[in-house]
Amino acid sequence: MLEPRKRRWFQIHLSAAIVLMLAASLLLYVNIRPPRVIPETVLVYRPQPGSPSHGMTAQFLGSGWPFHNDGGFATPALPEDGEDPVAACQKELDRVGQGRPVWERYNDSEAVVLNALFGFALLAAMGVLLEYLVRCREAGERPRIPLRPATGLILLAVTGMLAWANLRSEAEIFYQPNGALESQCLNYGWPVTAFAKFPPQAGAGPGSTSFVVGAGWHRPGILIDFFAGIAVLGLTGVPTEYILRRREARKP
């Protein structure tokens, strides 16, 4: 009987290729989807007596994942009676697209490169793991992974929650003593801020003295968030694996 031809290291099974194709399609979608408004940054300026200033301002998340091409915009339009301000801002953002009311995006090139590297790394890791599991199944061998499947699924869910907590933005709004808006700051990271960004500010434009755009990494925050994530995964995985092994040992 002829033995099946041994696959080369770069040849993958059809099932693994289908999963990678679906994952690549999902990555492509999250990187080209339309920009969306960050609800907590929406501010509405109603006409005040003696002041011509009115309109809406908001920050938005542009295309790209996990690093967004963020930006901000302002418009003299006001939400209609009974209309949700967030929906009104999203409608205005969809209408103007890349037109003049949308302020310049920043970190475009950096975000594109980082997203491409992240996507390739994610697909490569998925491909290696899937192909390893499929080949072990064909050979009738048990995968040499020191964790139970249930532990792996729980750690995967916790990792997803940690990634969500670190990639979502929290808006911090600063006001002047007279109550006027001074600036907005978008903070990223958990449990502490690892990256802070000052987008174009509400009510200001590129020619205004109050126009502030800046971003910066907080190195202590990066280290704290990294080790906090490792600690959370360790405190989740070790007890879970211990409990599962104790339960298996008790079975007759």
C-alpha positions as CSV (number, residue, x, y, z in Angstrom):
1,M,0.0,0.0,0.0
2,L,1.3,3.4,-1.0
3,E,1.9,5.8,1.8
4,P,0.5,9.3,1.4
5,R,3.0,11.8,0.1
6,K,4.5,13.9,2.9
7,R,3.5,17.5,2.7
8,R,6.2,20.2,2.5
9,W,6.5,22.7,5.2
10,F,4.8,25.5,3.2
11,Q,1.9,23.3,2.0
12,I,-1.3,23.7,4.0
13,H,-4.6,21.7,4.1
14,L,-7.7,23.0,2.5
15,S,-9.6,23.4,5.9
16,A,-6.7,25.6,7.2
17,A,-6.7,27.6,4.0
18,I,-10.5,28.2,4.3
19,V,-10.2,29.5,7.9
20,L,-7.3,31.7,6.9
21,M,-9.3,33.1,3.9
22,L,-12.2,34.0,6.2
23,A,-9.8,35.6,8.7
24,A,-8.1,37.6,6.0
25,S,-11.6,38.7,4.7
26,L,-12.5,39.9,8.2
27,L,-9.2,41.8,8.6
28,L,-9.8,43.4,5.2
29,Y,-13.3,44.5,6.3
30,V,-12.2,46.1,9.6
31,N,-9.4,47.9,7.7
32,I,-11.6,49.5,5.0
33,R,-14.9,50.0,6.8
34,P,-16.3,53.6,6.8
35,P,-15.3,56.0,9.6
36,R,-17.6,56.0,12.7
37,V,-18.1,58.7,15.3
38,I,-16.9,58.2,18.9
39,P,-20.1,58.8,20.9
40,E,-18.5,60.2,24.0
41,T,-16.8,63.0,22.0
42,V,-19.9,64.4,20.4
43,L,-20.6,68.0,21.5
44,V,-23.4,70.2,20.3
45,Y,-23.1,74.0,20.3
46,R,-26.6,75.6,20.4
47,P,-26.9,79.2,19.3
48,Q,-26.3,81.5,22.3
49,P,-27.6,85.1,22.6
50,G,-25.1,87.4,21.0
51,S,-22.9,84.6,19.7
52,P,-22.9,83.3,16.2
53,S,-21.2,80.1,17.2
54,H,-23.2,76.9,16.9
55,G,-22.9,73.5,15.4
56,M,-21.6,70.0,16.2
57,T,-18.1,68.6,16.7
58,A,-16.9,65.1,17.2
59,Q,-13.9,62.8,16.9
60,F,-14.1,59.7,14.7
61,L,-12.4,56.4,14.2
62,G,-11.3,56.0,10.6
63,S,-10.3,52.9,8.7
64,G,-7.8,50.5,10.2
65,W,-7.4,47.9,12.9
66,P,-6.1,47.6,15.5
67,F,-4.6,51.1,14.9
68,H,-7.2,53.5,13.7
69,N,-6.6,56.5,11.4
70,D,-8.4,58.9,13.8
71,G,-9.6,62.4,13.1
72,G,-12.0,65.1,14.1
73,F,-14.5,67.3,12.4
74,A,-16.8,70.2,13.1
75,T,-19.9,71.4,11.2
76,P,-22.3,74.3,11.6
77,A,-25.2,71.9,11.3
78,L,-27.4,71.1,14.3
79,P,-29.3,67.9,15.0
80,E,-32.9,68.1,14.1
81,D,-35.6,68.2,16.7
82,G,-35.7,64.9,18.5
83,E,-32.7,63.5,16.6
84,D,-29.9,61.8,18.5
85,P,-26.7,63.9,18.4
86,V,-24.5,60.9,17.8
87,A,-26.7,59.8,14.8
88,A,-26.7,63.4,13.5
89,C,-22.9,63.5,13.7
90,Q,-22.6,60.1,12.0
91,K,-24.9,61.3,9.2
92,E,-22.9,64.4,8.7
93,L,-19.6,62.5,8.7
94,D,-21.0,60.1,6.1
95,R,-22.2,63.1,4.0
96,V,-19.0,65.1,4.0
97,G,-16.7,62.1,3.7
98,Q,-13.2,63.4,3.1
99,G,-14.4,66.9,2.3
100,R,-13.4,70.2,3.9
101,P,-15.3,69.9,7.2
102,V,-13.2,66.8,8.2
103,W,-9.9,67.8,9.7
104,E,-6.7,66.1,8.7
105,R,-6.1,62.6,9.9
106,Y,-2.9,61.8,11.5
107,N,-0.5,58.8,11.7
108,D,-1.8,57.5,8.4
109,S,1.4,55.9,7.2
110,E,2.3,54.6,10.6
111,A,-1.1,53.0,11.1
112,V,-1.1,51.4,7.7
113,V,2.4,49.8,8.3
114,L,1.5,48.6,11.8
115,N,-1.9,47.2,10.7
116,A,-0.2,45.3,7.8
117,L,2.4,43.9,10.1
118,F,-0.2,42.9,12.7
119,G,-2.4,41.3,10.1
120,F,0.4,39.2,8.6
121,A,1.6,38.2,12.1
122,L,-1.9,37.2,13.1
123,L,-2.5,35.2,9.9
124,A,0.9,33.5,10.3
125,A,0.2,32.5,13.9
126,M,-3.2,31.2,13.0
127,G,-1.9,29.3,10.0
128,V,0.9,27.6,12.0
129,L,-1.5,26.6,14.8
130,L,-4.3,25.3,12.5
131,E,-1.9,23.4,10.3
132,Y,-0.2,21.8,13.4
133,L,-3.6,20.7,14.7
134,V,-4.7,19.3,11.4
135,R,-1.5,17.3,10.8
136,C,-1.7,15.9,14.4
137,R,-5.2,14.8,13.7
138,E,-4.1,13.1,10.4
139,A,-1.3,11.3,12.1
140,G,-3.5,10.2,15.0
141,E,-1.4,12.0,17.5
142,R,-2.5,14.2,20.4
143,P,-1.3,17.9,20.0
144,R,1.5,18.6,22.3
145,I,-0.1,21.6,23.9
146,P,0.2,21.6,27.7
147,L,-3.2,23.1,28.2
148,R,-6.7,21.6,28.2
149,P,-8.9,22.8,25.3
150,A,-11.3,24.4,27.9
151,T,-8.4,26.3,29.4
152,G,-7.3,27.5,26.0
153,L,-10.8,28.7,25.1
154,I,-11.0,30.6,28.4
155,L,-7.6,32.2,27.9
156,L,-8.6,33.1,24.3
157,A,-11.7,34.9,25.6
158,V,-9.7,36.7,28.3
159,T,-7.1,37.8,25.7
160,G,-9.8,39.2,23.5
161,M,-11.2,41.2,26.4
162,L,-7.8,42.5,27.3
163,A,-7.2,43.5,23.7
164,W,-10.6,45.3,23.6
165,A,-9.8,47.1,26.9
166,N,-6.4,48.3,25.5
167,L,-7.5,49.3,22.0
168,R,-10.8,51.2,22.9
169,S,-10.5,54.9,23.5
170,E,-11.8,56.9,26.5
171,A,-12.5,60.5,26.0
172,E,-11.3,63.0,28.7
173,I,-12.7,66.5,28.4
174,F,-11.1,69.5,30.1
175,Y,-12.9,72.7,30.8
176,Q,-11.8,76.2,31.5
177,P,-12.8,77.9,34.8
178,N,-15.6,79.8,33.0
179,G,-17.1,76.5,31.8
180,A,-15.9,76.8,28.2
181,L,-14.4,73.7,26.5
182,E,-10.6,73.8,26.6
183,S,-9.5,70.5,25.1
184,Q,-10.3,66.8,24.6
185,C,-8.0,63.9,25.1
186,L,-8.4,60.3,23.9
187,N,-6.8,57.8,26.2
188,Y,-5.8,54.2,25.3
189,G,-4.7,51.4,27.6
190,W,-5.8,49.3,30.5
191,P,-5.5,49.5,33.5
192,V,-3.5,52.7,33.0
193,T,-3.1,55.0,30.0
194,A,-0.4,53.8,27.6
195,F,-1.1,56.2,24.8
196,A,-2.8,59.6,24.8
197,K,-3.9,61.7,21.9
198,F,-5.1,65.3,21.6
199,P,-7.1,65.5,18.4
200,P,-8.3,68.7,16.8
201,Q,-10.2,70.5,19.4
202,A,-13.9,71.3,19.4
203,G,-14.7,74.8,18.1
204,A,-11.2,75.3,16.8
205,G,-9.6,75.1,13.3
206,P,-6.2,74.9,11.9
207,G,-5.8,78.7,12.0
208,S,-6.9,79.0,15.6
209,T,-4.6,79.5,18.5
210,S,-6.5,76.9,20.4
211,F,-5.9,74.3,17.8
212,V,-4.0,71.4,19.5
213,V,-2.9,68.2,17.9
214,G,-0.6,65.8,19.6
215,A,0.0,62.3,20.7
216,G,2.4,60.5,22.9
217,W,3.3,57.1,24.4
218,H,3.6,56.7,28.2
219,R,6.4,54.1,28.7
220,P,5.5,53.3,32.3
221,G,1.9,52.8,31.2
222,I,3.0,50.4,28.5
223,L,5.0,48.3,30.9
224,I,2.2,48.3,33.5
225,D,-0.4,47.3,31.0
226,F,1.8,44.6,29.6
227,F,2.6,43.0,32.9
228,A,-1.0,43.5,34.1
229,G,-2.2,41.5,31.1
230,I,0.3,38.7,31.7
231,A,-0.8,38.6,35.4
232,V,-4.5,38.4,34.4
233,L,-3.8,35.6,32.0
234,G,-1.7,33.8,34.5
235,L,-4.2,34.2,37.3
236,T,-6.9,32.8,34.9
237,G,-5.0,30.0,33.3
238,V,-3.2,28.4,36.2
239,P,-6.3,28.0,38.5
240,T,-8.4,26.8,35.5
241,E,-5.9,24.2,34.5
242,Y,-5.4,23.1,38.1
243,I,-9.2,22.6,38.5
244,L,-9.5,20.7,35.3
245,R,-6.6,18.3,36.1
246,R,-8.0,17.7,39.6
247,R,-11.4,16.8,38.0
248,E,-9.7,14.4,35.6
249,A,-7.7,12.7,38.3
250,R,-10.9,12.0,40.3
251,K,-12.6,10.2,37.5
252,P,-12.4,6.4,37.8
